[in-house]
């Protein structure tokens, strides 16, 4: 795994360096001058980087538990609840996230004539992302729960466990182990999807990178932004891989 990561990094560097040099007209610059440019761009993007990280963190904090609640509703014995949940999931998965953000942002004004403030952009972004990713997490959780063998439920019943005890002590730990790989994919996608917040004028890192690139007539800022996404996703994959390895105790 480490060898593959190193090879990928080397290949990416081999692809990016010539493109950066050609696109930014820095072939004649000294190494220090180039480093100063990069450092300056990172400084300009720092506020956007923080905005992206906050949006990423809050989306995970809200969407993952909401997704579990949606899973329970999706598996409800009440047909009405199940149908409403299915409709919610189909809307969230079947329409563009950008459109959902626009609806969440403008709905209070068009439905209730509530004035929109610039601060609401942040809340709309968090709400929109959380509702969207909760639908995806809900289906991932459902697949993990349904992967638990029926015999485990029967064994829990024989042992006298209640439904809550069966879920917390038997089903939930196995579900977590089953869903870690697809959850990791969704988390990695979320890192990149934060750039879609520009649809409601929420200034995140990639929006700032485009502004800096336009102001400097250089694509270097875009490559710096791309490097941020790549490195952050490497970190996410590393952390999730460690968790997955720790949870996979049956293979030890």
Secondary structure, DSSP 8 states (H G I E B T S, - for coil): -HHHHHHHHHHHHHHHHHHHHHHHT-TTS-HHHHHHHHHHHHHHHHHHHHHHHHHHHHHHHHHHHHHHHHHHHHT-SSHHHHHHHHHHHHHHHHS-HHHHHHHHHHHHHHHH-----TTHHHHHHHHHHHHHHHHHHHHHHHHHHHTS-HHHHHHHHHTT--HHHHIIIIIHHHHHHHHHHHHHHHHHHHHHHGGGGGGGT---HHHHHHHHHHHHT-SHHHHHHHHHHHHHHHHHHHHHHHHHHHH-GGG-
